[in-house]
Amino acid sequence: MKHYTDYSLKSLHTFGMDVRAAHFVEYTSVDELEALLVRMQSEWETLPWLHMGGGSNLLFTSDYYQGVILHSAIKGWQVVDEDEVCVHLRVGAGVVWDELVAYTVAQGWGGMENLSLIPGEVGASAVQNIGAYGMEAKDLIETVDTIEIATGTSRTFACEECGYAYRQSVFKSELKGKFVVTHVTYRLQKNPVFHLDYGNIRAELERIGEGISLDTIRRAVIRIRESKLPDPQVTGNAGSFFMNPIVPRAVMEHIREAYPQMPFYEVDTERVKIPAGWMIEQCGWKGRALGRAAVHDKQALVLVNLGGATGREIIALSDAVRHDVKEKFGVDIHPEVNFIG
């Protein structure tokens, strides 16, 4: 276990702001986590705490976090069961997500290829229900192993117990801050079914020109993401800052009376998903800056740190964008990013 005080988080979150934490602790096993929780109940019981993964879904609103930052370095994966159809792969929460995707694609196991290049770590996939190009983590998750903060006891959640919805889970709502994810078990397909009808995947596959496979789908998704999303090593950002709103079909039809070209995606018979980036662009925000924060010029869902921006400046930009979308379309858009005080 590693413990640092007055620790810089600048390289540990993708917005790249110079934020420091009073304590930063990294653990490598469930045993170390259990010992750490005992320490938190005594020595640090009055301090706030935050569990960080890859820092790709966080926005710090001040330059100093007064509490304890926890980080999992539980690595590795193993096949815990398999049959002629599926492989069940148990993965440590500290594994980098895209390294896992690359491994599963190389093994010929389908399911994760559309989720290529999503930043962050495996633990966050189960908390955030990450998703892209028509797939979500909930489509793959079988169980989530956790430790309860208050008692230090282990609990395994079946996928059905996790309350998964669009970018939601029980770990973000009623059980927020009560459990730490240690491992996630995924169910992967030996005879994968390809999902190609979301975004520009088919067009990119045609450009690659090598047929359809797990590898070419992964490469197509990576090309699309890299063409739209800024590299956080160069320009601080948290990927998609806003969630795409899910609205009643009647709301979509009303908007399309004025904007017949508006794209949308079916959710069910009564609801549709409208791309927030399209609405933001229609409001004139794409590529526009507010101080040292800006809306990315290639993908309006992304807010970027132009250099030296504070969390408060990013929030001010977010509020301005949300106001204009509400004013123009009558639709609320909400941040996907978590604000940390």
C-alpha positions as CSV (number, residue, x, y, z in Angstrom):
1,M,0.0,0.0,0.0
2,K,1.2,3.5,-0.9
3,H,0.3,6.6,1.1
4,Y,1.2,10.1,0.2
5,T,0.3,13.5,1.8
6,D,-0.2,16.8,0.1
7,Y,-0.2,14.9,-3.1
8,S,-0.6,16.4,-6.6
9,L,-3.5,14.9,-8.7
10,K,-2.6,16.8,-11.8
11,S,-1.5,13.7,-13.7
12,L,-4.3,11.5,-12.3
13,H,-7.4,13.2,-13.7
14,T,-7.9,14.0,-17.3
15,F,-8.9,17.7,-16.9
16,G,-5.3,18.2,-15.9
17,M,-5.9,20.9,-13.3
18,D,-3.3,21.4,-10.6
19,V,-5.3,19.9,-7.7
20,R,-3.7,18.5,-4.5
21,A,-5.1,16.1,-2.0
22,A,-4.4,15.9,1.8
23,H,-4.0,12.2,1.5
24,F,-3.6,9.8,-1.5
25,V,-3.7,6.0,-0.8
26,E,-3.3,3.3,-3.4
27,Y,-4.0,-0.3,-2.5
28,T,-3.2,-3.5,-4.4
29,S,-5.4,-6.2,-2.9
30,V,-8.7,-6.7,-1.1
31,D,-6.8,-7.4,2.1
32,E,-5.1,-4.0,1.8
33,L,-8.4,-2.3,1.1
34,E,-10.0,-3.9,4.2
35,A,-7.0,-2.7,6.4
36,L,-7.4,0.8,4.9
37,L,-11.1,0.9,5.7
38,V,-10.3,0.2,9.4
39,R,-7.8,3.0,9.3
40,M,-10.4,5.3,7.8
41,Q,-12.9,4.5,10.6
42,S,-10.4,5.6,13.2
43,E,-7.5,7.9,12.1
44,W,-9.5,9.6,9.3
45,E,-13.1,9.3,10.4
46,T,-13.7,13.0,10.3
47,L,-12.3,13.4,6.7
48,P,-14.2,13.2,3.5
49,W,-13.0,10.6,1.0
50,L,-13.2,9.9,-2.7
51,H,-12.5,6.7,-4.6
52,M,-10.8,7.6,-7.9
53,G,-10.3,5.4,-11.0
54,G,-8.6,6.8,-14.0
55,G,-9.9,10.3,-13.1
56,S,-11.7,10.6,-16.5
57,N,-15.1,11.4,-15.1
58,L,-14.2,14.0,-12.4
59,L,-14.1,17.7,-12.2
60,F,-12.5,19.2,-9.0
61,T,-14.2,22.4,-8.1
62,S,-11.4,23.6,-5.8
63,D,-7.6,23.3,-6.0
64,Y,-7.2,21.4,-2.7
65,Y,-9.1,18.3,-1.6
66,Q,-9.1,18.2,2.2
67,G,-9.8,14.5,2.5
68,V,-8.5,11.0,1.5
69,I,-8.3,9.9,-2.2
70,L,-8.4,6.1,-2.6
71,H,-7.2,4.4,-5.7
72,S,-7.3,0.7,-6.6
73,A,-4.3,-1.0,-8.1
74,I,-6.0,-4.4,-8.0
75,K,-4.8,-5.8,-11.4
76,G,-5.1,-8.9,-13.4
77,W,-7.9,-11.1,-14.9
78,Q,-8.8,-14.7,-15.0
79,V,-11.4,-16.9,-16.8
80,V,-13.6,-18.3,-14.0
81,D,-16.0,-20.2,-16.2
82,E,-16.6,-21.0,-19.9
83,D,-18.7,-23.1,-22.2
84,E,-19.0,-23.4,-26.0
85,V,-20.9,-20.1,-26.1
86,C,-19.4,-17.7,-23.4
87,V,-16.4,-16.9,-21.4
88,H,-16.8,-15.5,-17.9
89,L,-13.8,-13.2,-17.1
90,R,-13.2,-11.8,-13.6
91,V,-11.1,-8.6,-13.7
92,G,-9.5,-6.4,-11.1
93,A,-11.0,-3.0,-10.6
94,G,-7.7,-1.3,-11.2
95,V,-7.2,-2.6,-14.7
96,V,-7.1,0.0,-17.4
97,W,-10.3,-0.4,-19.4
98,D,-8.9,-0.2,-22.9
99,E,-6.1,-2.7,-22.0
100,L,-8.9,-5.1,-21.1
101,V,-10.7,-4.4,-24.4
102,A,-7.6,-5.0,-26.4
103,Y,-7.0,-8.3,-24.6
104,T,-10.6,-9.6,-25.2
105,V,-10.5,-8.6,-28.9
106,A,-7.1,-10.4,-29.3
107,Q,-8.7,-13.5,-27.7
108,G,-11.6,-13.4,-30.1
109,W,-14.1,-12.8,-27.3
110,G,-16.9,-10.4,-28.4
111,G,-18.7,-7.7,-26.5
112,M,-16.3,-5.0,-25.6
113,E,-15.1,-3.9,-29.1
114,N,-17.6,-1.0,-29.4
115,L,-16.3,0.3,-26.0
116,S,-12.7,0.7,-27.3
117,L,-10.7,3.7,-26.1
118,I,-13.1,4.7,-23.4
119,P,-10.8,6.2,-20.7
120,G,-10.8,5.0,-17.1
121,E,-10.5,1.7,-15.2
122,V,-12.6,-1.4,-14.8
123,G,-14.2,-0.4,-11.5
124,A,-15.7,2.7,-13.1
125,S,-17.3,0.6,-15.8
126,A,-19.5,-1.0,-13.2
127,V,-20.3,2.3,-11.4
128,Q,-20.9,4.5,-14.4
129,N,-22.3,1.9,-16.7
130,I,-20.0,3.2,-19.5
131,G,-21.3,3.0,-23.0
132,A,-20.6,3.9,-26.6
133,Y,-21.8,3.0,-30.1
134,G,-24.9,1.1,-29.0
135,M,-23.3,-0.9,-26.2
136,E,-23.2,-0.5,-22.5
137,A,-21.2,-2.2,-19.7
138,K,-24.5,-3.6,-18.3
139,D,-24.8,-5.7,-21.5
140,L,-21.6,-7.6,-20.4
141,I,-21.5,-7.4,-16.6
142,E,-22.4,-10.6,-14.8
143,T,-21.4,-9.8,-11.2
144,V,-19.7,-6.9,-9.3
145,D,-17.6,-7.8,-6.2
146,T,-17.5,-5.1,-3.6
147,I,-16.4,-4.2,0.0
148,E,-18.9,-2.3,2.1
149,I,-17.3,0.8,3.5
150,A,-19.1,0.8,6.9
151,T,-18.5,-2.8,7.8
152,G,-15.5,-4.0,5.7
153,T,-17.5,-7.0,4.6
154,S,-17.6,-8.3,1.0
155,R,-20.8,-8.4,-1.1
156,T,-21.3,-9.6,-4.7
157,F,-24.0,-7.9,-6.7
158,A,-25.6,-9.7,-9.6
159,C,-26.1,-7.5,-12.6
160,E,-29.8,-7.4,-11.9
161,E,-29.1,-5.9,-8.5
162,C,-27.1,-3.0,-9.9
163,G,-30.0,-0.9,-11.1
164,Y,-28.4,-0.2,-14.4
165,A,-29.8,2.5,-16.7
166,Y,-28.3,5.0,-19.1
167,R,-25.1,6.1,-17.3
168,Q,-26.6,5.1,-14.0
169,S,-26.3,2.4,-11.3
170,V,-27.1,1.9,-7.6
171,F,-23.5,2.8,-7.0
172,K,-24.2,6.3,-8.2
173,S,-27.6,6.6,-6.5
174,E,-28.9,5.0,-3.4
175,L,-25.6,3.1,-2.6
176,K,-23.3,6.0,-3.6
177,G,-20.3,6.1,-1.3
178,K,-21.3,2.9,0.5
179,F,-19.3,0.3,-1.5
180,V,-16.0,0.0,-3.2
181,V,-15.8,-2.2,-6.3
182,T,-12.9,-4.7,-6.2
183,H,-13.6,-7.0,-9.2
184,V,-16.0,-7.2,-12.1
185,T,-17.0,-10.4,-13.9
186,Y,-18.0,-10.0,-17.6
187,R,-19.7,-12.5,-19.9
188,L,-18.1,-12.4,-23.3
189,Q,-19.2,-14.2,-26.5
190,K,-17.2,-16.8,-28.4
191,N,-19.4,-16.3,-31.4
192,P,-19.9,-12.5,-31.3
193,V,-22.8,-10.6,-32.7
194,F,-21.6,-7.3,-34.2
195,H,-23.3,-4.0,-33.5
196,L,-22.6,-1.7,-36.4
197,D,-25.6,0.6,-36.8
198,Y,-24.7,3.3,-34.3
199,G,-22.6,6.3,-35.3
200,N,-20.2,6.0,-38.3
201,I,-19.0,2.5,-37.7
202,R,-20.1,1.0,-41.0
203,A,-18.6,3.9,-43.0
204,E,-15.3,3.6,-41.1
205,L,-15.2,-0.1,-41.7
206,E,-15.6,0.5,-45.4
207,R,-12.6,2.9,-45.2
208,I,-10.5,0.2,-43.5
209,G,-11.6,-2.2,-46.2
210,E,-10.6,-5.5,-44.4
211,G,-14.0,-7.0,-43.7
212,I,-15.9,-7.1,-40.4
213,S,-14.2,-8.6,-37.3
214,L,-13.6,-7.8,-33.7
215,D,-10.3,-6.2,-34.6
216,T,-11.6,-4.1,-37.5
217,I,-14.5,-2.9,-35.4
218,R,-12.1,-1.9,-32.6
219,R,-9.9,-0.1,-35.0
220,A,-12.9,1.7,-36.6
221,V,-14.2,2.8,-33.1
222,I,-10.7,4.1,-32.2
223,R,-10.4,6.1,-35.4
224,I,-13.8,7.6,-34.9
225,R,-13.1,8.5,-31.3
226,E,-9.6,9.9,-32.0
227,S,-11.1,12.1,-34.8
228,K,-13.6,13.7,-32.5
229,L,-12.1,13.7,-29.0
230,P,-9.1,15.6,-27.8
231,D,-6.1,13.8,-26.3
232,P,-6.2,14.6,-22.5
233,Q,-2.4,14.5,-22.5
234,V,-2.6,17.6,-24.7
235,T,-5.9,19.3,-23.9
236,G,-7.5,18.7,-20.5
237,N,-11.0,17.2,-20.8
238,A,-13.2,14.4,-19.4
239,G,-14.6,13.1,-22.7
240,S,-18.3,13.5,-23.1
241,F,-19.3,16.1,-20.5
242,F,-23.0,15.8,-20.9
243,M,-25.4,12.9,-21.1
244,N,-27.7,12.6,-24.1
245,P,-31.2,13.4,-22.9
246,I,-33.9,10.7,-23.1
247,V,-37.2,12.4,-23.8
248,P,-40.8,11.4,-24.5
249,R,-41.5,10.8,-28.2
250,A,-43.9,13.8,-28.2
251,V,-41.1,16.2,-27.2
252,M,-38.9,14.9,-30.0
253,E,-41.7,15.3,-32.6
254,H,-42.4,18.8,-31.4
255,I,-38.7,19.8,-31.9
256,R,-38.5,18.1,-35.3
257,E,-41.3,20.4,-36.5
258,A,-38.8,23.2,-36.4
259,Y,-35.7,21.1,-37.0
260,P,-36.6,18.2,-39.3
261,Q,-32.9,17.3,-39.6
262,M,-32.5,16.6,-35.9
263,P,-31.0,13.1,-35.3
264,F,-32.4,10.8,-32.6
265,Y,-32.2,7.2,-31.5
266,E,-35.0,4.9,-30.4
267,V,-35.0,3.9,-26.7
268,D,-38.4,2.2,-26.5
269,T,-41.9,2.8,-27.9
270,E,-42.4,5.9,-25.8
271,R,-39.0,7.5,-25.5
272,V,-36.1,8.6,-27.7
273,K,-32.5,9.8,-27.1
274,I,-31.5,13.1,-28.7
275,P,-27.8,13.8,-29.2
276,A,-26.9,16.6,-26.7
277,G,-23.9,17.5,-28.9
278,W,-26.3,18.3,-31.8
279,M,-28.3,20.6,-29.7
280,I,-25.3,22.4,-28.3
281,E,-24.0,22.9,-31.8
282,Q,-27.3,24.4,-32.9
283,C,-27.0,26.9,-30.0
284,G,-23.7,28.1,-31.5
285,W,-21.4,26.8,-28.8
286,K,-19.2,24.4,-30.8
287,G,-15.7,25.7,-30.7
288,R,-16.6,28.7,-28.5
289,A,-14.7,29.7,-25.4
290,L,-15.7,31.2,-22.1
291,G,-12.5,32.4,-20.6
292,R,-10.0,29.5,-20.3
293,A,-12.7,26.9,-20.8
294,A,-14.2,26.0,-24.2
295,V,-16.5,23.7,-26.1
296,H,-14.4,21.4,-28.3
297,D,-14.4,22.4,-32.0
298,K,-14.8,18.8,-33.2
299,Q,-17.3,17.4,-30.7
300,A,-19.7,19.7,-28.9
301,L,-20.3,17.2,-26.1
302,V,-16.7,17.8,-24.8
303,L,-15.7,20.7,-22.6
304,V,-12.0,21.4,-22.6
305,N,-9.4,23.1,-20.4
306,L,-7.6,25.6,-22.7
307,G,-4.8,25.9,-20.1
308,G,-5.1,27.0,-16.5
309,A,-8.8,26.8,-16.3
310,T,-10.3,26.1,-12.9
311,G,-13.1,23.8,-12.1
312,R,-15.3,26.8,-11.5
313,E,-14.6,28.1,-15.0
314,I,-15.6,24.7,-16.5
315,I,-18.9,24.8,-14.4
316,A,-19.6,28.4,-15.6
317,L,-19.3,27.2,-19.2
318,S,-21.4,24.1,-18.5
319,D,-24.1,26.3,-16.9
320,A,-24.1,28.7,-19.9
321,V,-24.4,25.8,-22.4
322,R,-27.2,24.2,-20.4
323,H,-29.1,27.5,-20.2
324,D,-29.0,28.0,-24.0
325,V,-30.1,24.4,-24.8
326,K,-33.0,24.7,-22.4
327,E,-33.9,28.1,-23.9
328,K,-33.8,26.9,-27.5
329,F,-35.2,23.4,-27.2
330,G,-37.0,23.2,-23.9
331,V,-34.8,20.2,-22.9
332,D,-32.6,19.9,-19.9
333,I,-29.1,18.4,-20.4
334,H,-27.2,17.1,-17.4
335,P,-23.5,16.6,-16.8
336,E,-22.1,13.1,-16.9
337,V,-19.0,14.3,-15.1
338,N,-19.0,14.2,-11.3
339,F,-18.3,17.5,-9.5
340,I,-15.9,17.1,-6.5
341,G,-15.6,19.9,-4.0
